[in-house]
Amino acid sequence: MLNVITLEEALALIQREFVPAAAPERVPLGRALGRTLVEDVLSQEYVPDFDRSTVDGYALRARDTFGCSDAIPAILTRQGSIRMGEGADFVLQEGCCASIPTGGALPQGADSVVMVEYTEDYGDGTVGVAKPVAPGENMIFRGDDVGPGKRLLRQGHVLRPQDIGALAALGVSQVSVYRPLRIGILSTGDELVPPEQVPGPGQIRDVNSLLVQSQLTAFGVEPHFYGIVPDEEGRLRETVARALAECDGVILSGGSSVGVKDASARVISSFGPLLFHGLALKPGKPTILGKCGNKPLVGLPGHPVAAFFVTELFVLPLLARLGGREGRPRWLTARLTENVSANHGRAQYCPCRLHREGEELWAEPIRTKSGLITALTGADGYFCVERDREGLMRGAQVDVYCLGEEEDGI
């Protein structure tokens, strides 16, 4: 018999039973993409470090333009020019202006910039301004982006391309990040053959090993595959022991049910406490979690779709905990295109396609079974029918967790 717990209970158990395990290291900023920050990043300087223009035009004092128009332009004396990459070494006088490029430094005394389109250089040292500007218009002040002591990124944040750019703007050349977790993966089952082999009678290709490896790689984890192990408890235990010695955790695929030859639970429990055997999920009920010290041992269901969902919903949060990273799933709200039935006493996760009709986002459930992996290739995301619901009606709002990048038009 399986001793089933809910996903929420399993996620809470992760926080109690495991602590961050990844070792910190400093890496050049150019190699930090996708890595997890060990500590908060605080700004040590102003960005930008000077008042700068956001347009090509003329730096001036806003009050010198008040009341001007096409019919009655403000006539200002051209005091000088600002060059890109150089500071303004003069103080702008009242009734004067200075030409300035986009990104140029405003001279002292200027408080705004008028776009060149609203000006006319008369060629006699004066410039006509046909549109008034407000103080601060068309410019960025020193420190508008960030100032000294401000927290730019928090510990546990996974660095994205925009974060790398922001750190470069602060002059950061190296960052402290966690070393990627190393996770051992193995498949078990007499019926399994490698994907490149043509299955014989009663055999199937091993889908889960590559499927889970891909999920872990996309999550920033280093998977290491230990092969397909037959349903022989001794060989399975030997392979798990080797993977535990070399990795930060182990994931077994298959052998997690309660049949005579389903040895995963017995093998996992031989290395330490068995934390649970059974999740109130559909698909994914026969999931196992054990631990050896601070190293998790996960037994995944053999069906690929079940393995996929358990990895998304449980294994990745577990690895986020070990890796010291924040977990922030990306959710969209959509309406169901049709009724969805569910009456299993456990949370049911359904893949779906997303499309828009006008301003409304719709989720079309994909009807599949836990052993049919190809249905997931057409999925944009998935939603949950809670365990206490008998189903959801067409038009009901659901939170859809998006898989990968959002498609155009969604």
BELWO-V297304 format. One record per residue. N is the residue number from 1. RES is the residue in one small letter. PHI is phi in whole degrees, -180 to 180 (* if undefined). PSI is psi in whole degrees, -180 to 180 (999 if undefined). Layout:
BEGIN
n=<N/N>
res=<RES/RES>
phi=<PHI/PHI>
psi=<PSI/PSI>
END
This chain:
BEGIN
n=<1/2/3/4/5/6/7/8/9/10/11/12/13/14/15/16/17/18/19/20/21/22/23/24/25/26/27/28/29/30/31/32/33/34/35/36/37/38/39/40/41/42/43/44/45/46/47/48/49/50/51/52/53/54/55/56/57/58/59/60/61/62/63/64/65/66/67/68/69/70/71/72/73/74/75/76/77/78/79/80/81/82/83/84/85/86/87/88/89/90/91/92/93/94/95/96/97/98/99/100/101/102/103/104/105/106/107/108/109/110/111/112/113/114/115/116/117/118/119/120/121/122/123/124/125/126/127/128/129/130/131/132/133/134/135/136/137/138/139/140/141/142/143/144/145/146/147/148/149/150/151/152/153/154/155/156/157/158/159/160/161/162/163/164/165/166/167/168/169/170/171/172/173/174/175/176/177/178/179/180/181/182/183/184/185/186/187/188/189/190/191/192/193/194/195/196/197/198/199/200/201/202/203/204/205/206/207/208/209/210/211/212/213/214/215/216/217/218/219/220/221/222/223/224/225/226/227/228/229/230/231/232/233/234/235/236/237/238/239/240/241/242/243/244/245/246/247/248/249/250/251/252/253/254/255/256/257/258/259/260/261/262/263/264/265/266/267/268/269/270/271/272/273/274/275/276/277/278/279/280/281/282/283/284/285/286/287/288/289/290/291/292/293/294/295/296/297/298/299/300/301/302/303/304/305/306/307/308/309/310/311/312/313/314/315/316/317/318/319/320/321/322/323/324/325/326/327/328/329/330/331/332/333/334/335/336/337/338/339/340/341/342/343/344/345/346/347/348/349/350/351/352/353/354/355/356/357/358/359/360/361/362/363/364/365/366/367/368/369/370/371/372/373/374/375/376/377/378/379/380/381/382/383/384/385/386/387/388/389/390/391/392/393/394/395/396/397/398/399/400/401/402/403/404/405/406/407/408/409/410>
res=<m/l/n/v/i/t/l/e/e/a/l/a/l/i/q/r/e/f/v/p/a/a/a/p/e/r/v/p/l/g/r/a/l/g/r/t/l/v/e/d/v/l/s/q/e/y/v/p/d/f/d/r/s/t/v/d/g/y/a/l/r/a/r/d/t/f/g/c/s/d/a/i/p/a/i/l/t/r/q/g/s/i/r/m/g/e/g/a/d/f/v/l/q/e/g/c/c/a/s/i/p/t/g/g/a/l/p/q/g/a/d/s/v/v/m/v/e/y/t/e/d/y/g/d/g/t/v/g/v/a/k/p/v/a/p/g/e/n/m/i/f/r/g/d/d/v/g/p/g/k/r/l/l/r/q/g/h/v/l/r/p/q/d/i/g/a/l/a/a/l/g/v/s/q/v/s/v/y/r/p/l/r/i/g/i/l/s/t/g/d/e/l/v/p/p/e/q/v/p/g/p/g/q/i/r/d/v/n/s/l/l/v/q/s/q/l/t/a/f/g/v/e/p/h/f/y/g/i/v/p/d/e/e/g/r/l/r/e/t/v/a/r/a/l/a/e/c/d/g/v/i/l/s/g/g/s/s/v/g/v/k/d/a/s/a/r/v/i/s/s/f/g/p/l/l/f/h/g/l/a/l/k/p/g/k/p/t/i/l/g/k/c/g/n/k/p/l/v/g/l/p/g/h/p/v/a/a/f/f/v/t/e/l/f/v/l/p/l/l/a/r/l/g/g/r/e/g/r/p/r/w/l/t/a/r/l/t/e/n/v/s/a/n/h/g/r/a/q/y/c/p/c/r/l/h/r/e/g/e/e/l/w/a/e/p/i/r/t/k/s/g/l/i/t/a/l/t/g/a/d/g/y/f/c/v/e/r/d/r/e/g/l/m/r/g/a/q/v/d/v/y/c/l/g/e/e/e/d/g/i>
phi=<*/-86/-99/-83/-124/-80/-61/-61/-65/-67/-68/-67/-62/-56/-65/-78/-93/-127/-123/-54/-120/-70/-81/-81/-155/-101/-131/-61/-56/-66/-113/-97/-59/82/-92/-103/-70/-79/-144/-61/-107/-107/-72/-105/-155/-87/-132/-72/-93/-154/-68/-138/-85/-103/-142/-81/173/-132/-79/-159/-96/-55/-64/-74/-108/-59/87/-76/-160/-61/-76/-129/-70/-81/-100/-118/-83/-79/-89/173/-133/-103/-97/-65/84/-126/-80/-91/-97/-144/-101/-71/-87/-62/79/-121/-145/-141/-66/-149/-89/-59/91/-72/-83/-71/-73/-60/102/-83/-131/-167/-136/-102/-66/-61/-61/-103/-131/-144/-85/-80/81/-116/92/-122/-131/-93/-116/-101/-140/-71/-124/-95/-56/87/-72/60/-151/-117/-85/-54/80/-58/-76/-162/-127/-55/87/-78/-78/-90/-139/-101/-55/91/-76/-90/-71/-107/-55/-66/-69/-60/-62/-65/-66/-63/-64/-87/81/-78/-107/-139/-135/-90/-132/-82/-64/-59/-64/-110/-119/-81/-128/-146/-111/-130/152/-65/-87/-88/-131/-61/-58/-80/-96/-78/-64/-90/-57/77/-103/-138/-74/-78/-86/-63/-62/-72/-60/-70/-58/-66/-62/-69/-62/-63/-90/88/-104/-96/-83/-130/-89/-106/91/-95/-109/-64/-77/-125/-58/-64/-68/-65/-64/-63/-69/-62/-61/-66/-65/-63/-68/-106/-131/-89/178/-135/-121/-103/-113/98/69/-102/-81/-117/-75/-59/-93/-86/-95/-56/-63/-66/-67/-60/-69/-75/-101/162/-64/-89/-78/-165/-139/130/-116/-79/-127/-135/-85/126/-58/-82/-76/-125/-137/-131/-147/-128/68/-105/-100/-80/-122/-112/-106/-93/-62/-75/-67/-59/-65/-64/-61/-62/-68/-64/-65/-63/-87/-123/-66/-64/-60/-62/-70/-62/-62/-65/-87/71/-110/-74/-110/-132/-65/-100/-112/-125/-98/-141/-108/-74/-82/-157/-68/-128/-94/-164/-156/-120/70/-147/-60/-114/-106/-122/-71/-154/-103/-114/-153/-106/-127/67/-93/-97/-97/-118/-113/-100/-60/-101/-79/-153/-120/-65/-93/-106/-74/-65/-62/-71/-66/-97/-90/-91/-180/-149/-133/-119/-101/-60/-65/-94/-108/-89/151/-131/-90/-55/92/-65/-82/-133/-90/-108/-84/-81/-95/72/-83/-68/-78/-59/90/-91>
psi=<140/140/92/137/164/163/-41/-41/-38/-40/-37/-37/-37/-46/-33/-39/-20/149/157/134/-15/140/143/154/156/132/155/148/-35/-14/15/-6/131/-1/162/130/136/-31/164/147/118/142/139/0/176/139/118/168/7/157/132/156/146/1/164/132/-138/129/138/-178/125/-39/-20/-9/-8/129/-3/164/180/-38/-35/80/154/130/115/149/130/111/-24/-170/145/129/146/134/5/151/162/113/29/163/124/127/161/137/12/167/166/132/144/138/167/127/-6/155/129/139/157/137/-25/144/8/172/135/138/145/-26/-24/22/165/124/115/-7/2/20/4/157/133/134/120/0/128/151/156/157/131/-4/140/36/160/131/156/128/5/-36/-54/152/169/135/-11/136/120/-45/144/158/138/-6/137/123/127/169/-41/-30/-39/-43/-42/-40/-38/-38/-27/-1/15/124/-20/149/152/119/164/142/139/138/146/115/126/138/135/151/145/140/129/-20/-7/141/157/155/-30/-8/142/121/142/-173/128/3/156/155/147/99/-40/-35/-49/-35/-52/-38/-41/-42/-42/-40/-44/-23/-1/18/147/104/145/118/130/14/-178/125/131/168/63/113/-39/-46/-36/-44/-40/-43/-41/-42/-42/-43/-39/-38/-26/-10/173/-5/168/139/122/137/123/165/24/-3/-160/24/170/-40/3/89/-3/-45/-41/-41/-46/-44/-17/-14/-7/-172/141/112/-36/158/92/121/140/65/151/113/160/14/-44/37/146/144/127/179/148/101/-122/15/125/147/116/131/115/151/154/-28/129/-43/-39/-44/-40/-50/-40/-38/-46/-46/-28/-49/-45/-42/-36/-45/-31/-41/-48/-36/0/25/156/146/115/85/150/114/144/149/130/167/144/139/-14/168/147/121/150/129/65/-2/14/153/135/125/128/125/156/161/148/140/159/143/101/-125/-3/135/129/144/120/112/141/116/121/174/161/-19/0/92/-30/-22/-28/-20/-23/7/135/-18/-166/159/169/136/115/155/-22/10/144/0/-179/144/157/136/-11/143/135/152/122/123/121/136/120/-153/154/139/156/137/-7/999>
END
